[in-house]
Amino acid sequence: MASLLDPAARGRVILVGAGPGDPGLLTLRAVDALRQADVVVHDGLIDPRVLDHAPAGAQRISVAKQRSRHTVPQDGINALIVAHVRAGSIVVRLKGGDPFVFGRGGEEVEAVRAAGLRVEVIPGVSAALGCAAEAMLPLTHRDWSSAVSFVAGQCKGLSDQDWSGLAGAGRTLVIYMGIANAAAIADKLMADGVSPGMPVAVLERGTLDGSRALRTLLADLGDMTAREQVRSPAIIVVGQVVLLSDADNRLHKIAAQAEAFA
């Protein structure tokens, strides 16, 4: 079967992972797809320099999403993509990170296939991988962690979800979209038996201008995100591997400041 990136094949969708933010982390194949696009349907956090890879005449459509507020609901995005493909366009659906890691890429693939249309997925560097690399935070380590799990921190019914076994000694837990619920997440993990003294990192705006990597202990997670006024996009990493990172130890600095004023 010919590649769906064949310029002779019209009317198709290419789901493209744009990576965690830095345009330099785009894959070569992602750039190739963008250069062929007639229509680019993109997330709101995509760097404008990424969009510059598309032809000047390509239509650019933002479907930006914020917490509890979507400019276009998911069903509307699916219908938008299908309509443009049926008109014969090459549609690049450009997503932050990787399309299949909390990017609703699976839902969009289902919708396109249900319409009888062709679709290809080009993976991207996920937010967890990109942000952790920038902070020198190894998600796995032979001496510290042999398992890593990814969860969404803003899902409904957070307290009812079973996260037992996902965090603790020898394991790393990466939480996407969890900043608004940081205090509740910390309480949940401690209630499930994770030590209040477990190291935690918050990686804010990873690979982007103004990025910050902050470190504290699990019991202080909610307070730290409030003190430091952490804003999305950001991920939370829970595990002993945090101690190996370059993340700034904010709890230590607060303790030092308190001693200085004592």
Residue pairs with C-beta under 8 A, 6 or more apart in sequence:
2 8
2 9
3 120
4 12
4 14
4 118
4 119
4 120
5 14
5 29
5 32
5 33
5 36
5 120
7 36
9 118
10 88
10 89
10 90
11 85
11 86
11 87
11 88
11 89
11 90
11 117
11 118
12 85
12 90
12 91
12 117
12 118
12 119
12 120
13 81
13 85
13 91
13 92
13 93
13 108
13 112
13 117
13 118
13 119
13 120
14 33
14 37
14 90
14 91
14 92
14 93
14 119
14 120
14 121
14 122
15 93
15 95
15 99
15 105
15 108
15 109
15 119
15 120
15 121
15 122
16 30
16 33
16 34
16 92
16 93
16 94
16 95
16 99
16 122
16 124
17 27
17 30
17 95
17 96
17 97
17 98
17 99
17 103
17 122
17 123
17 124
17 125
17 126
18 26
18 30
18 42
18 43
18 46
18 47
18 50
18 94
18 95
18 96
18 97
18 124
19 25
19 26
19 27
19 30
19 96
19 97
19 124
19 125
19 130
19 207
20 96
20 97
20 125
20 126
20 127
20 129
20 130
20 131
20 206
20 207
20 208
21 45
21 47
21 96
21 130
21 205
21 206
21 207
21 208
21 233
22 47
22 130
22 207
22 208
23 47
23 49
23 50
25 124
25 125
25 130
25 207
26 50
26 53
26 124
27 122
27 123
27 124
27 125
29 122
30 122
30 124
31 53
33 92
33 122
34 40
34 50
34 51
34 53
34 54
34 92
34 94
35 53
35 54
35 55
36 90
36 92
37 54
37 55
37 58
37 90
37 91
37 92
38 58
38 59
38 84
38 89
38 90
38 91
39 58
39 59
39 61
39 84
39 89
39 90
39 91
39 92
40 51
40 54
40 58
40 59
40 60
40 61
40 91
40 92
40 94
41 61
41 63
41 77
41 80
41 81
41 84
41 91
41 92
41 93
41 94
42 51
42 60
42 61
42 62
42 63
42 93
42 94
42 95
43 62
43 63
43 64
43 65
43 94
43 95
43 96
44 62
44 63
44 64
44 65
44 66
44 71
45 64
45 96
45 233
46 94
46 96
47 208
50 94
51 60
51 94
54 60
54 92
61 80
62 71
63 70
63 71
63 72
63 76
63 77
63 80
64 71
65 71
67 154
67 177
67 180
67 232
72 80
74 104
74 107
77 108
78 107
78 108
78 111
78 112
81 91
81 93
81 108
81 111
81 112
82 111
82 112
82 115
82 117
84 91
85 91
85 112
85 115
85 117
86 115
86 117
93 99
93 108
95 103
95 105
95 124
96 103
96 124
96 127
96 233
97 103
97 124
97 125
97 126
97 127
97 130
98 105
98 123
98 124
98 125
98 126
99 105
99 108
99 121
99 122
99 123
99 124
100 106
100 121
100 123
101 126
101 127
101 128
101 150
101 176
102 150
102 152
102 176
102 177
105 121
108 119
109 119
109 121
112 118
112 119
113 119
127 176
127 206
127 233
127 235
128 139
128 150
128 174
128 176
128 235
128 237
129 139
130 206
130 207
131 203
131 206
131 207
131 211
131 213
131 235
132 138
132 139
132 174
132 203
132 206
132 237
132 245
134 203
134 206
134 207
134 211
134 213
135 201
135 203
135 206
135 213
135 245
135 246
135 247
136 244
136 245
136 246
137 201
137 203
137 213
137 237
137 241
137 242
137 244
137 245
137 246
137 247
138 144
138 145
138 241
138 244
139 145
139 148
139 172
139 174
139 237
139 241
140 146
140 147
140 148
140 172
140 241
141 241
141 244
144 170
144 239
144 240
144 241
144 243
144 244
145 170
145 171
145 172
145 239
145 240
145 241
146 170
146 171
147 170
147 171
147 172
148 171
148 172
148 173
148 174
149 166
149 167
149 171
149 172
149 173
149 174
150 174
150 175
150 176
151 161
151 163
151 166
151 173
151 174
151 175
151 176
152 175
152 176
152 177
152 178
153 175
153 176
153 177
153 178
153 179
153 181
153 182
153 185
153 236
154 177
154 178
154 180
154 181
155 161
158 181
158 184
158 185
158 188
159 184
159 188
163 173
163 188
163 189
163 192
164 192
164 193
165 171
166 173
167 173
167 189
167 192
167 194
167 198
167 238
167 239
168 193
168 194
168 195
168 198
169 240
170 240
171 239
172 237
172 238
172 239
172 241
173 189
173 237
173 238
173 239
174 235
174 236
174 237
174 238
175 185
175 235
175 236
175 237
175 238
176 235
177 232
178 185
178 235
178 236
179 202
179 225
179 230
179 231
179 232
179 234
179 236
180 232
182 202
182 221
182 222
182 225
182 230
182 236
183 221
183 222
183 223
183 225
183 226
184 222
185 221
185 222
185 236
186 200
186 218
186 219
186 221
186 222
187 222
189 198
189 218
189 238
190 196
190 218
190 219
194 218
194 238
195 218
196 217
196 218
196 219
197 217
197 218
197 219
198 217
198 218
198 238
198 239
198 240
199 215
199 216
199 217
199 218
199 238
199 239
199 240
199 242
199 243
200 215
200 216
200 217
200 218
200 220
200 221
200 236
200 237
200 238
200 242
201 213
201 214
201 215
201 236
201 237
201 242
201 245
201 247
202 212
202 213
202 214
202 215
202 216
202 221
202 224
202 225
202 228
202 230
202 234
202 235
202 236
202 237
202 247
203 211
203 212
203 213
203 234
203 235
203 236
203 237
203 247
204 211
204 212
204 213
204 214
204 230
204 231
204 233
204 234
205 211
205 212
205 233
205 234
206 213
206 233
206 234
206 235
212 228
212 230
212 248
213 245
213 246
213 247
213 248
214 224
214 228
214 230
214 247
214 248
214 250
215 242
215 245
215 247
215 248
215 249
215 250
215 251
216 224
216 249
216 250
216 251
217 251
218 238
220 251
221 236
224 230
224 250
224 251
227 250
227 254
228 250
